[in-house]
Amino acid sequence: MTMNGKPTLPVRLFSRENLIAAALCLLLILIIILTSDNAPQWIYQGF
């Protein structure tokens, strides 16, 4: 799946390195969300 010797956009976008980086980023965000003790106070300012 190459055009003129260059990989097409989906091949470059979903390469192994990009998928690993995206999974690591999502895992880090999930860990931060699940381990936070309390919600930020700015969420409740309007209530």
C-alpha positions as CSV (number, residue, x, y, z in Angstrom):
1,M,0.0,0.0,0.0
2,T,2.4,2.6,-1.2
3,M,2.2,5.4,-3.7
4,N,5.4,6.4,-5.4
5,G,7.4,4.6,-2.7
6,K,5.8,6.5,0.1
7,P,3.3,4.8,2.6
8,T,-0.2,6.2,2.3
9,L,-1.7,8.2,5.1
10,P,-3.6,5.4,6.9
11,V,-0.4,3.3,6.9
12,R,1.6,6.1,8.4
13,L,-1.2,7.1,10.8
14,F,-1.8,3.6,12.2
15,S,1.8,2.4,12.3
16,R,2.9,0.3,15.2
17,E,4.7,3.1,16.9
18,N,1.8,5.5,16.7
19,L,-0.6,2.8,18.1
20,I,1.7,2.1,21.0
21,A,2.1,5.8,21.7
22,A,-1.7,6.4,21.6
23,A,-2.3,3.4,23.9
24,L,0.3,4.6,26.4
25,C,-1.2,8.1,26.4
26,L,-4.7,6.7,27.0
27,L,-3.5,4.5,29.8
28,L,-1.7,7.4,31.5
29,I,-4.9,9.5,31.3
30,L,-7.0,6.7,32.6
31,I,-4.6,6.2,35.6
32,I,-4.7,9.9,36.4
33,I,-8.5,10.0,36.3
34,L,-8.9,6.8,38.4
35,T,-6.4,7.8,41.0
36,S,-7.5,11.4,41.6
37,D,-9.1,11.7,45.1
38,N,-11.5,14.5,44.4
39,A,-13.0,16.4,41.5
40,P,-11.6,19.9,40.7
41,Q,-13.6,22.6,42.4
42,W,-14.0,24.6,39.1
43,I,-16.5,22.0,37.9
44,Y,-18.9,22.9,40.7
45,Q,-18.6,26.7,40.5
46,G,-21.9,27.1,38.7
47,F,-24.0,25.0,41.2
